[in-house]
């Protein structure tokens, strides 16, 4: 049974309880069925929440990995630029301070 089907059945039971003169035996059965449907809906909601949490955690992990990769790339570029500057200075190039 889907979540929507369970909600629709709960709404039907509620409308019947509001409009019909329900005897005690039928009332008990409807309340028990309502409790089952509510449990089912809660279970489906918890499952959906758990699934969404996993998806968002995966996205967060991917973002963190991307940020680390970008930081590593930036550090490599900075180190290469420093190496080039030092090489130019030692070779008497543009960085020479004579």
C-alpha positions in Angstrom: 0.0 0.0 0.0 1.3 3.4 -0.9 1.4 6.4 1.4 -1.3 8.2 -0.6 -3.6 5.1 -0.5 -3.2 4.9 3.3 -4.0 8.6 3.7 -7.0 8.3 1.5 -8.3 5.3 3.5 -7.7 7.3 6.7 -9.7 10.2 5.3 -12.5 7.8 4.3 -12.6 6.4 7.8 -12.6 9.9 9.3 -15.5 11.0 7.1 -17.5 7.9 8.0 -16.9 8.5 11.7 -18.0 12.1 11.3 -21.2 11.5 9.4 -22.4 8.0 10.2 -23.9 6.6 13.3 -21.3 3.9 13.9 -21.9 1.1 16.3 -19.3 0.2 18.9 -18.0 -3.0 17.1 -17.6 -1.1 13.8 -16.0 1.8 15.7 -13.4 -0.5 17.3 -12.5 -2.0 13.9 -12.2 1.4 12.2 -10.0 2.7 15.0 -7.8 -0.4 14.8 -7.5 0.0 11.1 -6.7 3.7 11.5 -3.9 2.8 13.9 -2.4 0.4 11.4 -2.6 3.0 8.6 -1.0 5.6 10.8 1.9 3.2 11.7 2.3 2.5 8.0 2.5 6.2 7.1 5.0 6.9 9.9 7.2 4.0 8.6 7.1 5.3 5.1 7.9 8.9 6.3 10.9 7.6 8.3 12.1 5.6 5.3 11.8 8.6 3.0 13.6 10.8 5.5 16.4 8.3 5.9 16.7 8.0 2.1 16.9 11.8 1.7 19.5 12.1 4.5 21.7 9.5 2.6 21.3 11.5 -0.6 22.2 14.8 1.1 25.1 13.2 2.9 26.5 11.9 -0.4 26.2 15.3 -1.9 27.9 16.9 1.1 30.7 14.3 0.8 31.1 15.1 -2.9 31.2 18.9 -2.2 33.9 18.3 0.5 35.9 16.2 -1.9 35.6 18.9 -4.6 36.7 21.6 -2.2 39.8 19.5 -1.1 40.7 18.9 -4.7 40.4 22.7 -5.5 42.6 23.5 -2.4 45.2 20.9 -3.6 45.2 22.4 -7.1 45.6 26.0 -5.6 48.5 24.8 -3.4 50.2 23.2 -6.4 49.8 26.3 -8.5 51.2 28.5 -5.7 54.2 26.1 -5.3 54.9 26.1 -9.0 54.8 29.9 -9.1 57.2 30.1 -6.2 59.5 27.7 -7.9 59.4 29.7 -11.1 60.1 33.0 -9.2 63.1 31.4 -7.4 64.4 29.9 -10.7 64.2 33.3 -12.4 65.9 35.1 -9.5 68.8 32.6 -9.5 69.2 32.7 -13.3 69.3 36.4 -13.4 65.9 36.7 -14.9 62.9 39.0 -14.3 63.1 38.5 -10.5 66.7 39.7 -10.3 67.2 42.5 -7.8 70.5 44.0 -9.0 
